[in-house]
Structure formats: C-alpha cells, structure tokens
Amino acid sequence: MVKKKHVIFVGHSLGGALATLCFCIYRNLPSRFVHAQEVRLVTFAAPRVGNKIWVQAFEKEFDGDHFHFVHEHDVVPMLPPARHDPDEFERLSRCGIGGKCLIVVNLFWRRFYERFWRPEPYWNYSKDSKTVKVLKSPKNPNALDAVIGNHEMTAYRDSILTL
C-alpha cells in the first residue's frame, strides 16, 4: 500500500495560474491516481483564471484548500481585467505607469475577451476571506520601479513576513 502524502501546488505570477489549473486537474483525477491525503494551492500575484461559472464552481468545490496573495498595487492580479468593475480605472491608475498602460490596452481588447475573464476582482473579496489576502504594496505605485517591484516574489515574501 502506498503511503499517502501532502501535496501543495505553489506558483507566482503565471506560475500561479498554471498551479491553479494543475491543482484542479489533480483534485479531479480518479482516486487510484491520487496519492495524497491533503492537496492545497497557494498562489502569489497570479492573474485571474476562469470565467464566472468556473470561478463559482472552483470556490465551492475547493473551499478552504486554496489561498491567493495579491498586492494592492500589483497589476498582474488585475489581468485580464474584470468586466463591469466600476473601480477598475481608479485601481489601475494607482498602479503607476503599468496600470495606465493597461487602461489603454483595455479600451481596445475588453469586448473581445470579456466572455472569458474572471468577473470578480480579488479586491471585491471580503477582508475576512479565507482564500484571498490583499497585502499592502511595499513600493510607491507611481515610481517606475513599482511596476516590477510590487510583483516580485521577494516583495510578497517581505509583506507576508510583516503580517
């Protein structure tokens, strides 16, 4: 008999989105292929994954098994932009030059991709959310280095260590 172990899928940025998809696939494998008692997902600065129906099913099925960390001024977790989010323009504006570039891009591409975008931005989650933790950004969003600085894994590590 195979001894069961714990598996944690972890990813940063695009790796977080890929970890989310791998987590879903692994959790939905037949039991004869799954050799873990506990399977968890932890992402940092991951872009949004899935449309509204997919996200609702994911949240319901894997409640308490996944954790997402995002900085309030990191532009990557805002990608692709949420549809019908009235605060998106303001939030992107606060993200400095990277956010302003996304505003321009969104004007052209929004309608084409709208059906596939995650409808709920991370910022709309409750402060008491068990799955999403919005962290204070370590760098001034108007500084040029903040475009990358608020997205770096070291910035996430430092923010989490100060909790």
Sequence and secondary structure as in RCSB ss.txt:
>XXXX:A:sequence
MVKKKHVIFVGHSLGGALATLCFCIYRNLPSRFVHAQEVRLVTFAAPRVGNKIWVQAFEKEFDGDHFHFVHEHDV
VPMLPPARHDPDEFERLSRCGIGGKCLIVVNLFWRRFYERFWRPEPYWNYSKDSKTVKVLKSPKNPNALDAVIGN
HEMTAYRDSILTL
>XXXX:A:secstr
    EEEEEEEETHHHHHHHHHHHHHHTS TTT  EEEEEEEEES    S HHHHHHHHHHTTTSEEEEEETT S
GGG S  TT TTHHHHHHHTHHHHHHHHHHHHHHHHHHGGGS SS GGGS TT SSEEEE  SS TTSTTHHHHT
TSHHHHHHHHHT 
